[in-house]
Amino acid sequence: MSYDLQAWVGRTETRHDVIGAERCVAMQAALDNSEGPLADGDALPPLWHWLYFWDIALRSGLGRDGHPALGEFLPPVGPARRMWAGSRVSFPGVLRLGQPATRVSTIESVTEKTGRSGRLVFVTVRHEIAGGEGIAIVDEHDIVYREDTGKGASARPGEPAPDDAQWTEAVEPDSTLLFRYSALTFNGHRIHYDRDYARDVEGYDGLVVHGPLLATLMCGLAGRSWPDRHVSGFEFRGHRPVFDIENFAVCAKPDGADALDIWIANGDGHLAMKGRTIFD
């Protein structure tokens, strides 16, 4: 059965959650952050809103890849492999731990294209998150669905990462980090924890490090690089996957007086993700 995917544009979904401190403390542990634990009343760190507003689906309602089946809020694109392509996030306010919050999600666009791997469907979802002080986060999330042809994933030719970073942090990922982040986000996508599936079905070299986890590490480095500044916006786009079997580097350099260019260099020195952090 074929669907008019444009009929999904404009659909909305509302979720409610409490920005509990316990989940942030668990995230601190997952990132090996030995600073004092976050507590009720503290501001939610940038991009940690991805730990909340879970998509809770019955196990019987999951697809082969571990994602909830499509066709309700997200459009029914058919057999496809899902990737988080990028996001543009602004922070007009503050979410505080311990407070209730509401997320209103709207499908802004659905675009179909044909690429070298077959049919592609791009979906942009706009999330507006409000807490006790009004709208705090606006997150435009780009999802790409690549036609599931049964063949393994094919990476694009590698683009060298920039070599002029002013700040660099080395990261040694492992399956435990990926499992913990999957648990903290209630993300069932098997490419992050099922090595046989990631390698034999989707054709990856190893377990795939989550795109939003990489973005969180990038934004964290930005905040530590300019600790006296407030992050007002962040955007990123994925270029190629990062795997648990390779170390990678999170890198940053100034871009004028109010922004940092941020990127991920994989173990081969190729550009895996590129982003930009804007400060007040």
C-alpha positions in Angstrom: 0.0 0.0 0.0 1.3 3.4 -0.9 0.6 6.6 1.1 0.6 10.3 0.3 3.4 11.2 2.6 2.6 14.9 2.3 -0.5 14.2 4.3 1.7 13.9 7.3 3.0 17.4 7.1 1.5 19.5 9.9 0.7 16.6 12.2 1.4 17.3 15.8 2.1 15.2 18.9 2.3 16.4 22.5 4.2 14.6 25.3 4.6 15.5 29.0 7.5 14.6 31.2 9.3 15.6 34.4 12.9 16.7 34.0 14.1 14.4 36.7 17.5 14.9 38.2 18.1 11.1 38.4 18.4 10.8 34.7 20.9 13.6 34.5 23.0 12.0 37.3 23.0 8.8 35.3 24.1 10.7 32.2 26.9 12.2 34.1 28.0 8.7 35.1 27.7 7.5 31.5 30.0 10.3 30.4 32.4 9.6 33.3 31.8 13.1 34.7 33.1 13.2 38.2 31.8 16.7 39.0 29.1 17.1 41.7 25.8 15.5 40.7 23.1 17.7 39.2 20.1 18.4 41.5 16.6 19.8 41.4 16.7 23.4 40.5 19.8 23.2 38.3 19.6 24.1 34.6 19.4 21.2 32.2 22.7 21.1 30.2 22.4 21.8 26.5 21.1 18.9 24.4 20.3 16.8 27.5 16.6 17.2 26.6 17.1 14.2 24.4 17.1 12.1 27.6 13.4 12.9 28.1 10.0 12.6 26.3 10.6 8.9 25.5 8.8 7.2 22.6 7.4 4.3 24.6 6.2 1.5 22.3 5.3 -2.0 23.1 7.9 -4.6 22.1 5.3 -6.1 19.7 5.1 -2.7 18.0 8.8 -2.5 17.1 10.3 -3.0 13.6 13.2 -5.3 12.8 15.6 -2.5 13.5 14.2 -1.9 17.0 12.5 1.4 16.2 8.7 1.8 16.8 6.7 1.1 13.7 6.0 4.1 11.5 2.6 5.4 10.3 1.2 7.1 13.3 3.1 10.3 14.0 6.0 9.7 11.7 5.0 8.9 8.1 4.9 5.3 6.8 7.9 5.5 4.4 8.0 1.7 3.9 11.0 -0.6 4.5 13.8 1.8 5.3 16.9 2.4 7.5 16.6 5.4 9.7 19.4 7.8 10.5 19.5 11.0 12.6 20.9 13.4 9.9 21.2 16.5 12.0 19.5 19.2 14.1 19.2 22.9 14.7 18.6 23.7 18.3 18.0 27.1 20.0 17.7 27.8 23.7 15.4 30.8 24.3 14.8 29.8 27.9 15.8 27.4 30.7 14.5 24.0 31.7 15.2 23.3 35.4 15.6 19.8 36.9 12.6 18.6 38.9 10.1 20.6 36.9 7.4 19.3 34.6 7.7 20.1 30.9 5.8 19.7 27.7 7.0 18.9 24.2 4.9 19.8 21.2 6.2 18.1 18.0 5.2 19.1 14.5 6.1 17.5 11.2 7.4 20.4 9.1 8.3 18.8 5.9 8.6 15.4 4.1 10.8 15.3 1.0 11.5 12.3 -1.3 14.7 12.0 -3.3 16.7 9.4 -5.2 20.3 8.9 -4.2 23.0 6.5 -5.1 21.7 4.0 -2.5 18.1 4.3 -3.8 15.0 6.1 -2.5 15.5 8.6 0.3 12.9 10.3 2.4 13.8 13.3 4.5 11.6 14.3 7.4 12.0 17.4 9.5 10.3 17.5 12.9 10.1 20.7 15.0 10.0 20.2 18.7 9.0 23.0 21.1 9.7 22.3 24.7 8.3 24.4 27.5 8.8 24.3 31.3 7.8 26.5 34.1 9.5 29.6 32.6 7.9 29.2 29.1 9.4 27.9 25.9 13.0 26.8 26.7 14.1 24.8 23.6 13.3 24.7 19.9 14.7 21.7 18.2 14.4 21.1 14.4 15.3 17.4 13.9 16.2 16.1 10.5 15.6 12.3 9.9 16.6 10.5 6.7 15.1 7.1 5.7 17.2 5.2 3.3 15.7 2.5 1.2 16.3 -1.0 2.8 17.6 -2.9 -0.2 19.0 -5.7 1.9 22.6 -4.6 1.1 25.1 -3.4 3.6 25.7 0.3 4.3 28.1 2.0 2.0 30.1 5.0 3.3 30.9 8.0 1.2 34.5 8.7 0.4 36.2 10.2 3.5 36.6 14.0 3.8 39.7 14.9 5.9 38.8 16.6 9.2 40.2 20.1 9.8 43.6 20.1 11.5 43.4 23.5 13.1 41.5 22.8 16.3 42.1 25.1 19.3 40.5 22.6 21.7 40.5 18.8 21.4 39.2 16.0 23.6 39.9 12.3 22.9 37.1 9.8 23.4 37.5 6.1 23.7 34.0 4.7 23.1 32.9 1.2 24.1 29.7 -0.9 24.0 28.9 0.0 27.6 28.7 3.7 26.8 26.5 3.0 23.8 24.2 0.7 25.9 23.9 3.3 28.6 23.0 6.1 26.2 20.5 3.8 24.5 18.9 3.1 27.9 18.9 6.7 29.0 17.1 7.7 25.8 14.9 4.5 25.6 16.4 4.0 22.1 15.9 0.5 20.8 17.8 0.9 17.5 19.8 -2.2 17.3 22.8 -0.7 15.5 23.9 0.7 18.8 24.0 -2.5 20.9 23.5 -5.6 18.7 26.8 -6.1 17.0 25.7 -9.0 14.8 22.7 -7.0 13.5 24.8 -3.8 12.9 27.5 -5.8 11.0 25.5 -8.5 9.2 22.3 -6.8 8.4 23.1 -3.1 8.1 26.7 -3.6 7.0 28.5 -1.4 9.5 32.0 -2.1 10.8 30.9 -2.1 14.4 28.4 -0.7 16.8 27.3 2.8 15.7 27.9 5.7 18.1 24.6 7.6 18.4 24.4 10.9 16.5 22.9 12.8 19.4 25.5 11.4 21.7 28.2 12.8 19.4 26.4 16.1 19.3 26.1 16.2 23.1 29.9 15.6 23.4 30.5 18.4 20.9 28.2 20.9 22.7 29.9 19.9 26.0 33.3 20.7 24.7 32.0 24.1 23.5 30.7 24.9 26.9 34.0 24.0 28.6 35.9 26.0 26.0 34.0 29.2 26.8 32.8 28.4 30.3 31.7 32.0 31.0 29.4 32.2 28.0 25.8 31.0 27.6 25.0 28.6 24.7 22.1 30.1 22.7 22.1 27.8 19.7 23.7 24.6 18.3 23.5 22.9 14.9 25.1 19.8 13.5 25.1 17.5 10.5 26.4 14.0 10.3 28.9 13.1 7.6 29.8 9.5 8.3 29.3 7.0 11.2 31.6 6.6 14.1 32.0 3.1 15.6 32.7 1.7 19.1 35.9 0.0 17.7 37.7 3.3 17.0 38.7 6.2 19.2 37.7 9.6 18.0 38.4 13.3 18.7 36.0 16.1 19.5 37.5 19.4 18.2 36.6 23.1 18.4 37.9 26.4 17.2 36.5 30.0 17.4 34.4 31.3 14.5 34.3 35.0 15.3 33.5 36.5 18.7 30.2 34.6 19.3 30.5 31.1 17.9 32.7 28.0 17.8 33.1 25.6 15.0 32.9 22.0 16.3 33.6 18.7 14.7 34.2 15.0 15.2 37.3 13.4 13.6 37.1 9.6 13.5 39.9 7.2 14.0 41.1 7.6 10.4 41.1 11.4 10.7 38.0 11.8 8.5 35.2 14.3 9.3 32.4 12.4 10.9 30.2 15.2 12.2 30.3 19.0 11.8 28.6 21.6 13.9 28.5 25.1 15.2 27.7 26.5 18.7 26.4 30.0 19.1 26.8 32.0 22.3 25.1 35.0 23.8 
